[in-house]
Amino acid sequence: MTGKLEMYRCKICGNLVQVILSGEGQLVCCGQPMELLQANTREEVNTEYHIPVYNYTDKNGIVIQVGKEPHPMINEHHIMFIETISEDKRRITLQYLKPGDEPKMLLESKIGKENAFAYCNLHGLWEGTSD
C-alpha cells in the first residue's frame, strides 16, 4: 500500500513518482517494484550541504535554501527540485531547478508547520523542517 505524498524511484531508469492519492497496488516501473525513498535528515559530511533551510524575510516572504552554504548547481551535481508539504498534507509547493540556478525557493506565505524536501541528482532526497 502506498501513502499520500510518498516518493518512489525506479532503480533501473530513474523515474521518480509521487503518490497523489493512496492506493492498494504496488508501483512498478521497468518490470520491477519501485523503491520508496526515505528522506535524509542529517549530514554526514561537513563539506556538502543538502538539508533545506528556512530563512525568514520581512518583505518578500520565506526563502528555502538548500544547505547552510548553497548546494552546488553544476551539471554533474545539482538540486533537481525543492518541494514543501504542509504538516496536514493538504498543501504542496514544488519548484524545479536546473544547473546554474540558485538552490533556493521563495514562498510568499507560510501556512504553519511544514517540511521542505530537496532532491539531489547524486545524493537523493533530503528533508528540513520549518519552525
N, C-alpha and C positions, 0 to 999 in steps of 0.2 A: 504494500500500500504506500502511496506517495503522500507527502504532506504539502500543504499550501505554501508556496513560495520557495520550496526546496529547489536546489540546483543540481542537475545531473550532467555528467560529461561522458562522452564516448571515448574509450581508451584507444580506439583504432583511428577514427577520423578527426577527433577533437570537437565534434558538435557539442554545444553547451545549451541545455534547455532548462527553463524554469517552470515549475508547476503553477498554473494559474488557479485551477480547481483540483482538489484531491480526488484520486480515483483508486480503484482496487487493483488495476492492472500493473504490470511491470513495464518500465520503459526500456525499449530495446533499440539499438542502432547498430548497423553493420553486422546484424545477426547475433549480437552479444548484449547481455544486460548492461545498462548504463550504470556508471559509478556515482553514488551520492556524494556530493562534495561537502566536506566539513571545513568551515572557515577557520583559518589560523587566527589566534588572538594574542600570541606572544612572539616577539622577535627572538631568534637565537643568535643572530649575527648583528653586531653593533654598527656595521658599515652600510647595511641596506635597510631601508625603511619601507614597509608595506601597509602598516595599520592606518586606516583612515582616522584623521584627527579633526575634530570640530573646532573651528576658530570663529568666535562670535564678533561681528562688526556692528556698529551703530547704524550706519546709513544704508548699506547695500544688502544686508541680510546675513546669512551664515555661510561661511566658506568651509568646505570639507576638503582638506589637503591630504593626499596620500603620503604618509610619513611625517615625522617631525622635521626632517630635512626632505625636500621634494624628491620623490622617486625618479629614477632615470626615465627618460622618454625618448629612447633611440630605437631604431628598427629591431635590434637584437633583444632589447629588454625594455618593456613599457607596460603601462596600465591600459587595459583594453576598455574597461568601463568602471564607473562608480554608481552605486545604487543605494538609496536609503529605503528602509522599510519601517513603518511605524510599529510601535510595540504591539498594537492590537491587530496588525497585519491587514489593515483596511486601506492603507495608502502607501504607494511606492513612487519613487522618483528615480529615473535612470538617465545617465548621460554617458554616451560613448566617447572614447578618446582615441587619438591616433598618435604615432610618433611625432614629436615636435610640439604637441600641445602641453600646456601646464597640467600636472596631475592634480587638478582641482575641480570642484563642482560648487556652484553658487545656489543656495536655497534662499528664496525671497522671504520665507517664513518658516517657523518651526512649529510642529504640531504636537509637541510633547516629547516624551522619550522615544527615541528611535535608534536603529542600528544602521551603520553605513558599511557597505561592502565594496571592496576593490578587487579586481581580477587582473593579476599579473600574468603576462604571456609565458613566463618561465616558472613562477613560484606559486601559481594558483590563487585561491580565494582567501581574502583577509577581511577581518571584521573589527570595527571600532564602535563604541557606544557613546551617545550624547549624554550630557549631564542630566 
